[in-house]
């Protein structure tokens, strides 16, 4: 089980990231518009939260409870 990006990120966290002074999230980086990303995040927030909870539950059911064989 693997992840790409951060499923726990909500609009509050994303807004904070946009205030940071780093090259990886600079204004217009990779042609991305911060306002559009924030609006999309807000729109998807409830569904994303539900998906993140399912992901954690699945991890706990399948990985965290797996027997370790050495």
Backbone bond lengths (Angstrom), bond angles and torsions (degrees), N, CA, C in turn:
res aa  C-N    CA-C-N  psi(-1)  N-CA   C-N-CA  omega(-1)  CA-C   N-CA-C  phi
1 X - - - 1.456 - - 1.521 107.16 -
2 X 1.315 116.21 128.65 1.451 119.98 -179.07 1.519 111.15 -138.44
3 X 1.305 115.11 164.82 1.462 121.09 -178.41 1.511 110.58 -129.22
4 X 1.305 114.64 149.12 1.451 121.03 169.92 1.521 105.77 -123.37
5 X 1.285 117.81 125.69 1.453 126.04 -175.37 1.522 110.26 75.96
6 X 1.324 117.80 -155.17 1.454 123.12 -172.53 1.530 110.51 -127.88
7 X 1.316 118.42 101.88 1.468 119.90 -178.59 1.529 113.84 -67.69
8 X 1.308 117.27 -13.61 1.465 120.95 -178.95 1.528 113.31 -84.90
9 X 1.326 117.60 -6.81 1.461 121.08 -175.19 1.527 111.11 -72.86
10 X 1.323 114.48 128.95 1.464 120.80 174.97 1.533 107.95 -116.22
11 X 1.321 116.58 -177.74 1.467 119.60 -175.91 1.526 112.27 -64.02
12 X 1.315 117.87 -31.21 1.466 120.41 178.71 1.533 110.82 -66.26
13 X 1.319 116.34 -45.99 1.463 120.73 179.13 1.527 110.07 -64.99
14 X 1.325 116.75 -44.03 1.458 119.92 179.98 1.526 111.16 -61.80
15 X 1.311 117.43 -42.25 1.460 121.05 177.22 1.528 110.61 -58.70
16 X 1.322 116.24 -42.30 1.470 120.33 178.36 1.527 110.61 -63.46
17 X 1.325 117.10 -44.58 1.462 120.30 179.54 1.521 110.48 -57.32
18 X 1.331 117.13 -38.25 1.459 120.29 -178.89 1.527 112.46 -67.49
19 X 1.319 117.78 -17.87 1.464 120.31 177.96 1.535 111.91 -86.07
20 X 1.318 117.19 -13.10 1.463 121.06 -178.85 1.519 110.41 -74.20
21 X 1.290 116.27 149.59 1.453 121.92 -178.92 1.526 109.60 -100.01
22 X 1.339 115.66 76.19 1.459 120.10 177.99 1.525 108.96 -130.65
23 X 1.300 116.40 151.15 1.465 120.46 -177.40 1.523 112.13 -69.23
24 X 1.326 118.53 -25.47 1.466 119.89 -175.87 1.525 112.48 -73.99
25 X 1.328 118.83 -17.07 1.462 120.34 178.15 1.520 111.64 -127.47
26 X 1.313 116.29 26.22 1.456 119.54 -179.03 1.523 110.82 -65.27
27 X 1.304 115.88 155.15 1.465 122.29 -178.74 1.523 109.94 -54.47
28 X 1.312 115.88 124.61 1.449 120.69 177.25 1.518 114.75 80.25
29 X 1.317 117.96 5.68 1.464 121.58 179.88 1.525 109.45 -57.12
30 X 1.299 116.54 129.41 1.465 123.16 179.74 1.523 112.14 58.40
31 X 1.334 117.93 23.43 1.451 120.94 177.95 1.513 114.74 75.15
32 X 1.328 117.27 14.53 1.466 121.37 -178.29 1.520 110.73 -90.22
33 X 1.302 115.96 141.64 1.455 122.24 178.81 1.529 108.50 -101.93
34 X 1.327 116.85 118.98 1.464 120.64 -176.80 1.521 112.50 -58.05
35 X 1.316 117.31 -40.91 1.462 120.35 -177.63 1.531 111.03 -64.34
36 X 1.322 116.71 -41.73 1.465 120.21 178.34 1.528 110.29 -65.10
37 X 1.338 116.79 -44.03 1.468 119.75 178.20 1.523 111.43 -60.67
38 X 1.312 117.45 -41.12 1.455 121.46 179.75 1.527 110.54 -66.26
39 X 1.328 117.70 -42.54 1.463 121.08 178.31 1.526 111.15 -63.49
40 X 1.332 116.95 -42.29 1.468 120.50 177.96 1.529 110.86 -64.04
41 X 1.313 116.37 -39.77 1.466 120.59 179.18 1.516 110.72 -63.70
42 X 1.322 116.82 -44.40 1.472 120.35 177.63 1.521 111.07 -61.94
43 X 1.325 116.66 -41.81 1.458 121.52 -179.70 1.529 111.50 -62.78
44 X 1.327 117.07 -39.90 1.465 122.83 -176.61 1.529 113.75 -91.01
45 X 1.316 118.03 -2.55 1.464 121.86 -168.24 1.539 114.24 -55.56
46 X 1.309 118.20 -48.43 1.471 120.61 -177.95 1.526 110.80 -63.54
47 X 1.319 116.97 -46.43 1.464 120.58 179.94 1.520 111.02 -66.92
48 X 1.334 116.82 -38.32 1.462 120.59 179.15 1.522 110.91 -65.20
49 X 1.310 116.88 -38.59 1.467 121.28 177.81 1.533 109.89 -62.12
50 X 1.303 116.14 -43.02 1.468 120.48 178.71 1.529 110.92 -64.15
51 X 1.337 116.72 -42.98 1.470 119.84 177.82 1.522 111.53 -63.90
52 X 1.324 117.61 -39.74 1.468 120.83 179.13 1.525 110.76 -64.21
53 X 1.324 116.75 -40.21 1.468 120.17 178.13 1.526 110.62 -63.62
54 X 1.328 117.14 -41.42 1.470 120.93 177.60 1.523 110.91 -64.36
55 X 1.322 116.31 -38.43 1.457 120.85 178.48 1.522 110.61 -62.39
56 X 1.317 117.07 -46.09 1.466 121.13 179.14 1.525 110.07 -64.00
57 X 1.325 117.16 -44.46 1.468 120.27 178.21 1.531 111.11 -59.14
58 X 1.327 116.36 -43.15 1.457 120.74 179.09 1.520 111.36 -63.58
59 X 1.328 116.15 -42.70 1.460 120.11 177.15 1.528 110.49 -59.71
60 X 1.321 116.31 -46.67 1.461 119.69 -178.80 1.521 111.51 -64.15
61 X 1.334 117.02 -38.77 1.460 120.89 179.77 1.520 113.38 -69.70
62 X 1.341 116.54 -40.06 1.472 120.39 -171.24 1.528 114.41 -99.89
63 X 1.293 117.36 -36.93 1.461 120.23 -172.33 1.529 111.77 -102.73
64 X 1.297 117.08 -51.12 1.466 120.27 -174.73 1.527 112.12 -66.23
65 X 1.322 117.64 -24.52 1.463 120.43 -178.91 1.520 112.23 -99.78
66 X 1.341 117.89 2.08 1.456 121.36 -178.05 1.518 110.83 -69.70
67 X 1.307 114.57 146.16 1.453 120.51 178.43 1.519 109.11 -78.30
68 X 1.309 116.39 132.38 1.459 121.73 179.12 1.527 108.67 -90.25
69 X 1.327 114.89 125.79 1.468 120.40 178.34 1.523 107.78 -112.19
70 X 1.319 114.81 124.57 1.462 119.85 -179.26 1.513 110.00 -108.99
